[in-house]
Amino acid sequence: GAARRRPGGAAQGRQRWRSDGRALQKLPVHMGLVVTEEEPSYADMASLVVWCMAVGISYVSVYDHNGIFKRNNSRLMDEILKQQQELLGLDCSKYTMEFANQDKADQVLNCQSTLKVLSPEDGKADIVKAAQNFCQLVAQQQRTYTDLDVNVLDNLLSSTNGFPDPDLVLKFGPVDSTLGFLPWHIRLTEIISLPSHLNISYEDFFSALHHYAACEQRWGK
């Protein structure tokens, strides 16, 4: 499967990914990969994550509305490590990945990309928890209600601690919704819909990046 999805041989693919990343007018710092389909594919999601790493995206979030990837976090991580070897070969050490919510995060050092695996509990539920924590700080007179602003709430949200807001979300599947993916953080996010993540090709992935790079973002103006 990995060989079928990569452009040419492994060496050719690595060279192409590096040049593709440099050629884009802009590259998302944080990309969300949102699966709305009922049967998520670990191999296809791993390919997407490794491609993000290879073109130079610093932060990647993986999300499905049933929380399957998060519940089976270790299986996804094993597949990502396998795909790193298959797709990046000897260059694997140059494209290390930190697993931000993985118990074995300390096994990878000098990371160039950081991954978080999210589920619906990291969305609205996290906002509710942050609001409760703020109210508790007010009750303890450590804060006043006038302190609450966007930055304070950002700092109270645990699901994306240390992550910038997503610049780009690739949504896979027929559902015209992100189904609860980080509702607080995507107010300025570019969202591109693709029919499916199953058997996704690198060409489809790069076409979405090219579309994002060409978008003029007016930031609400």
TORSE-634493 format. One record per residue: x, y, z of N, C-alpha, C in turn; residue in one letter. Coordinates in steps of 0.05 Angstrom, whole numbers, padded with zeros to 5 digits, always signed. Example, Ala and Ser with C-alpha at 12.3 -4.5 7.8 and 13.67 -1.06 7.14 Angstrom:
// TORSE-634493
+00264-00114+00156+00246-00090+00156+00264-00066+00156A
+00257-00045+00142+00273-00021+00143+00258+00001+00157S
***
This chain:
// TORSE-634493
+00016-00024+00000+00000+00000+00000+00017+00025+00000G
+00037+00026+00017+00054+00050+00019+00069+00054-00007A
+00079+00032-00019+00093+00035-00045+00075+00045-00067A
+00050+00037-00066+00031+00046-00086+00024+00075-00084R
+00026+00086-00059+00018+00114-00055+00040+00133-00058R
+00065+00124-00059+00087+00144-00060+00094+00150-00089R
+00104+00174-00095+00110+00182-00122+00136+00169-00131P
+00136+00148-00147+00160+00135-00157+00173+00119-00134G
+00199+00115-00137+00214+00100-00116+00218+00117-00091G
+00229+00104-00070+00232+00117-00045+00250+00142-00047A
+00273+00139-00060+00292+00161-00062+00280+00184-00078A
+00266+00177-00100+00253+00197-00116+00231+00211-00100Q
+00216+00195-00085+00195+00207-00068+00206+00227-00048G
+00227+00219-00034+00239+00237-00014+00248+00263-00027R
+00261+00262-00050+00270+00286-00063+00247+00303-00072Q
+00226+00290-00081+00203+00306-00090+00189+00319-00067R
+00186+00305-00044+00173+00317-00021+00187+00342-00011W
+00214+00340-00010+00229+00364-00001+00226+00387-00019R
+00227+00382-00046+00224+00404-00065+00196+00415-00065S
+00176+00397-00062+00148+00406-00061+00143+00425-00038D
+00154+00418-00014+00150+00435+00009+00162+00462+00005G
+00186+00464-00007+00199+00489-00012+00186+00506-00034R
+00173+00492-00052+00161+00506-00075+00135+00520-00068A
+00121+00511-00048+00095+00523-00041+00099+00552-00030L
+00081+00569-00038+00083+00597-00029+00079+00600+00001Q
+00062+00583+00012+00060+00581+00041+00053+00553+00048K
+00061+00545+00072+00057+00518+00082+00043+00521+00109L
+00023+00505+00115+00010+00506+00141+00030+00498+00163P
+00029+00513+00185+00045+00506+00208+00032+00483+00223V
+00006+00484+00225-00010+00463+00239-00031+00453+00220H
-00031+00428+00213-00052+00416+00196-00068+00396+00212M
-00095+00398+00209-00113+00378+00221-00122+00358+00200G
-00122+00333+00207-00131+00311+00189-00156+00300+00202L
-00179+00306+00191-00205+00299+00203-00219+00278+00186V
-00225+00255+00198-00238+00233+00184-00267+00232+00194V
-00286+00235+00175-00314+00232+00183-00326+00206+00174T
-00310+00189+00162-00319+00162+00153-00320+00143+00177E
-00336+00122+00174-00340+00104+00196-00317+00084+00200E
-00303+00078+00179-00281+00058+00181-00254+00071+00175E
-00241+00081+00195-00215+00094+00190-00193+00074+00184P
-00175+00083+00167-00152+00066+00158-00127+00076+00172S
-00114+00059+00188-00089+00066+00201-00067+00070+00181Y
-00065+00053+00160-00044+00056+00141-00046+00081+00125A
-00070+00088+00116-00074+00113+00100-00069+00138+00118D
-00078+00137+00143-00073+00160+00160-00044+00163+00166M
-00030+00141+00170-00001+00142+00174+00014+00154+00150A
+00005+00147+00126+00017+00159+00102+00014+00189+00102S
-00010+00198+00109-00016+00227+00110+00002+00241+00130L
+00005+00229+00154+00022+00241+00174+00051+00242+00165V
+00061+00221+00153+00089+00221+00144+00093+00241+00121V
+00074+00244+00103+00076+00264+00083+00077+00292+00095W
+00061+00297+00115+00062+00323+00129+00090+00328+00140C
+00101+00308+00152+00128+00310+00163+00148+00316+00141M
+00146+00302+00118+00166+00303+00097+00166+00330+00083A
+00143+00343+00081+00142+00369+00067+00148+00392+00086V
+00149+00387+00112+00158+00407+00131+00136+00419+00149G
+00114+00406+00152+00092+00416+00170+00100+00409+00199I
+00099+00429+00216+00110+00425+00243+00091+00412+00263S
+00064+00417+00260+00045+00406+00278+00022+00392+00262Y
+00015+00368+00272-00006+00352+00258-00025+00342+00279V
-00051+00346+00274-00072+00335+00291-00088+00314+00275S
-00092+00291+00287-00108+00270+00275-00134+00267+00291V
-00157+00266+00277-00183+00266+00291-00203+00249+00276Y
-00218+00233+00291-00242+00220+00280-00264+00223+00300D
-00288+00225+00291-00310+00233+00309-00318+00210+00328H
-00309+00186+00323-00314+00164+00341-00291+00159+00361N
-00270+00173+00358-00247+00170+00376-00232+00144+00373G
-00234+00132+00349-00221+00106+00344-00191+00108+00344I
-00181+00128+00331-00152+00132+00330-00140+00137+00357F
-00155+00152+00374-00144+00159+00400-00145+00134+00418K
-00166+00118+00417-00168+00094+00433-00147+00073+00425R
-00139+00074+00400-00119+00055+00389-00094+00070+00382N
-00086+00088+00399-00064+00106+00394-00038+00091+00388N
-00032+00070+00403-00008+00055+00398-00007+00042+00371S
-00030+00032+00362-00031+00020+00335-00025+00040+00314R
-00036+00064+00316-00031+00085+00297-00001+00093+00297L
+00010+00096+00321+00038+00103+00323+00057+00082+00311M
+00050+00057+00316+00066+00035+00304+00065+00037+00273D
+00042+00043+00262+00039+00045+00233+00054+00069+00223E
+00054+00091+00238+00070+00115+00229+00099+00109+00229I
+00109+00095+00249+00138+00088+00250+00145+00069+00227L
+00127+00051+00221+00131+00032+00198+00132+00048+00172K
+00114+00066+00168+00113+00082+00144+00137+00100+00141Q
+00147+00110+00164+00171+00126+00163+00194+00110+00151Q
+00197+00085+00159+00218+00068+00148+00213+00063+00119Q
+00188+00057+00111+00182+00050+00084+00184+00074+00065E
+00174+00097+00073+00172+00120+00055+00197+00137+00056L
+00210+00138+00080+00233+00156+00083+00260+00141+00083L
+00259+00115+00088+00283+00099+00087+00305+00109+00105G
+00329+00113+00094+00352+00121+00110+00349+00150+00119L
+00331+00165+00107+00327+00193+00115+00309+00195+00139D
+00300+00172+00149+00280+00172+00171+00288+00189+00194C
+00314+00189+00202+00323+00204+00225+00320+00234+00222S
+00318+00243+00197+00315+00271+00192+00286+00281+00196K
+00268+00262+00197+00239+00268+00199+00227+00256+00224Y
+00238+00261+00246+00229+00249+00271+00202+00262+00280T
+00186+00246+00294+00160+00255+00302+00157+00252+00332M
+00147+00273+00345+00141+00271+00373+00111+00264+00377E
+00106+00245+00394+00078+00237+00399+00069+00252+00424F
+00055+00274+00420+00049+00293+00442+00033+00281+00464A
+00015+00262+00458-00001+00250+00479+00003+00220+00479N
+00028+00212+00477+00036+00184+00477+00054+00180+00501Q
+00050+00158+00516+00067+00153+00540+00096+00150+00533D
+00102+00141+00508+00130+00137+00500+00142+00161+00486K
+00131+00185+00492+00140+00208+00478+00170+00213+00481A
+00182+00204+00503+00210+00209+00508+00228+00191+00491D
+00217+00173+00475+00234+00156+00458+00244+00171+00434Q
+00233+00194+00428+00241+00209+00404+00252+00236+00413V
+00276+00243+00404+00289+00268+00411+00293+00286+00386L
+00298+00311+00391+00303+00330+00369+00281+00329+00347N
+00256+00330+00356+00234+00326+00338+00230+00350+00320C
+00223+00344+00294+00217+00365+00275+00187+00369+00273Q
+00171+00348+00279+00142+00350+00277+00130+00339+00303S
+00107+00350+00310+00093+00341+00334+00065+00333+00326T
+00056+00310+00336+00030+00298+00330+00013+00296+00355L
-00012+00304+00351-00032+00298+00372-00055+00283+00360K
-00065+00263+00375-00088+00247+00366-00111+00256+00383V
-00132+00266+00371-00154+00279+00385-00180+00263+00380L
-00199+00268+00398-00226+00257+00396-00246+00278+00405S
-00272+00273+00403-00292+00293+00410-00288+00304+00439P
-00278+00289+00457-00274+00298+00484-00253+00321+00486E
-00238+00325+00465-00218+00347+00464-00230+00372+00451D
-00256+00371+00445-00269+00394+00433-00286+00409+00453G
-00313+00406+00451-00331+00421+00469-00326+00414+00498K
-00320+00389+00504-00316+00381+00532-00292+00395+00544A
-00271+00399+00528-00248+00413+00537-00254+00442+00543D
-00271+00454+00527-00279+00482+00531-00295+00484+00558I
-00313+00465+00562-00328+00465+00588-00309+00462+00611V
-00290+00444+00609-00271+00440+00631-00254+00466+00636K
-00246+00479+00614-00230+00504+00617-00247+00525+00631A
-00273+00527+00623-00290+00547+00636-00293+00541+00666A
-00296+00515+00673-00299+00508+00701-00273+00514+00716Q
-00250+00509+00704-00225+00516+00717-00222+00546+00721N
-00231+00562+00702-00230+00591+00705-00248+00600+00728F
-00272+00589+00729-00291+00596+00750-00279+00589+00778C
-00265+00567+00779-00253+00559+00804-00231+00578+00812Q
-00216+00588+00792-00195+00608+00798-00207+00634+00808L
-00230+00642+00797-00244+00666+00806-00254+00662+00834V
-00265+00638+00840-00275+00632+00867-00253+00633+00887A
-00229+00625+00879-00206+00625+00897-00192+00652+00897Q
-00203+00672+00883-00193+00699+00881-00165+00700+00869Q
-00158+00680+00853-00133+00680+00838-00137+00695+00811Q
-00162+00698+00803-00169+00712+00778-00194+00728+00784R
-00200+00748+00767-00225+00762+00767-00239+00757+00740T
-00265+00760+00740-00280+00753+00715-00271+00770+00692Y
-00261+00794+00697-00252+00812+00676-00226+00802+00663T
-00213+00782+00675-00188+00772+00663-00193+00754+00639D
-00218+00745+00636-00223+00725+00615-00222+00738+00588L
-00204+00728+00571-00202+00736+00543-00193+00712+00527D
-00189+00716+00501-00182+00694+00483-00156+00681+00492V
-00136+00696+00499-00110+00684+00506-00112+00668+00532N
-00127+00678+00551-00130+00663+00577-00144+00636+00572V
-00166+00637+00556-00180+00612+00550-00162+00593+00534L
-00147+00603+00515-00128+00586+00500-00109+00572+00519D
-00099+00586+00539-00080+00574+00558-00093+00553+00576N
-00119+00555+00580-00133+00536+00597-00141+00511+00583L
-00141+00511+00556-00149+00488+00541-00126+00468+00540L
-00131+00444+00550-00110+00424+00552-00105+00409+00526S
-00125+00407+00509-00123+00390+00485-00103+00400+00465S
-00098+00426+00464-00080+00437+00445-00058+00453+00458T
-00051+00446+00483-00030+00460+00497-00004+00459+00481N
+00007+00482+00475+00032+00483+00460+00029+00482+00430G
+00004+00479+00420-00002+00478+00392-00013+00505+00383F
-00005+00515+00359-00019+00538+00348-00046+00529+00337P
-00064+00548+00331-00089+00541+00318-00083+00529+00290D
-00100+00510+00281-00096+00498+00255-00098+00519+00233P
-00079+00519+00214-00081+00535+00190-00098+00522+00169D
-00096+00496+00168-00110+00480+00147-00121+00454+00159L
-00146+00448+00152-00158+00422+00159-00165+00408+00133V
-00155+00383+00131-00165+00366+00109-00186+00348+00121L
-00211+00350+00111-00233+00335+00121-00239+00313+00100K
-00240+00288+00110-00245+00265+00092-00272+00253+00097F
-00287+00249+00076-00313+00235+00079-00336+00252+00068G
-00359+00240+00066-00383+00253+00054-00397+00273+00072P
-00391+00273+00098-00405+00290+00117-00395+00319+00115V
-00414+00337+00111-00407+00366+00108-00404+00379+00135D
-00386+00369+00152-00382+00379+00179-00355+00369+00189S
-00343+00384+00207-00319+00374+00220-00325+00358+00245T
-00351+00355+00252-00360+00336+00273-00345+00340+00300L
-00343+00365+00308-00333+00371+00335-00303+00374+00336G
-00289+00376+00314-00260+00380+00315-00253+00408+00325F
-00241+00410+00348-00231+00435+00359-00248+00460+00351L
-00272+00461+00361-00290+00483+00352-00280+00511+00360P
-00265+00513+00381-00255+00539+00390-00232+00549+00372W
-00217+00531+00359-00192+00538+00346-00194+00542+00316H
-00216+00535+00304-00217+00535+00274-00233+00558+00262I
-00235+00580+00277-00251+00603+00267-00237+00616+00243R
-00211+00613+00241-00196+00625+00218-00183+00603+00201L
-00191+00578+00205-00178+00556+00191-00189+00552+00163T
-00172+00547+00144-00180+00539+00117-00188+00509+00118E
-00211+00502+00108-00220+00474+00109-00224+00464+00080I
-00210+00442+00073-00212+00431+00047-00224+00402+00050I
-00245+00397+00035-00258+00371+00036-00248+00352+00014S
-00242+00328+00021-00235+00307+00002-00254+00283+00006L
-00260+00268-00016-00280+00247-00014-00274+00226+00006P
-00249+00218+00009-00242+00196+00027-00212+00196+00033S
-00205+00186+00057-00177+00182+00062-00167+00154+00054H
-00186+00137+00046-00179+00110+00038-00164+00110+00011L
-00141+00097+00011-00124+00097-00013-00117+00125-00023N
-00115+00144-00005-00107+00171-00012-00080+00171-00026I
-00077+00186-00046-00051+00188-00060-00036+00213-00052S
-00010+00213-00056+00006+00236-00051-00003+00260-00068Y
-00011+00254-00093-00020+00275-00111-00044+00289-00100E
-00063+00274-00088-00087+00286-00076-00078+00304-00052D
-00060+00294-00036-00050+00308-00013-00037+00335-00021F
-00019+00333-00041-00004+00357-00049-00022+00376-00064F
-00042+00366-00078-00061+00384-00091-00076+00401-00070S
-00083+00389-00048-00096+00404-00026-00077+00425-00015A
-00052+00418-00011-00032+00438-00002-00029+00461-00022L
-00029+00454-00047-00026+00475-00068-00050+00493-00068H
-00074+00482-00064-00098+00498-00062-00097+00517-00038H
-00088+00507-00016-00085+00524+00008-00065+00546+00003Y
-00043+00540-00010-00022+00560-00014-00032+00583-00032A
-00051+00576-00050-00062+00596-00069-00085+00612-00057A
-00095+00604-00034-00118+00618-00022-00110+00645-00011C
-00127+00665-00015-00123+00691-00003-00140+00692+00022E
-00127+00693+00045-00142+00693+00070-00146+00722+00080Q
-00170+00730+00083-00177+00758+00089-00180+00763+00119R
-00179+00741+00135-00181+00743+00164-00206+00759+00173W
-00228+00754+00159-00254+00766+00166-00258+00793+00156G
-00239+00804+00139-00242+00831+00129-00258+00831+00103K
***
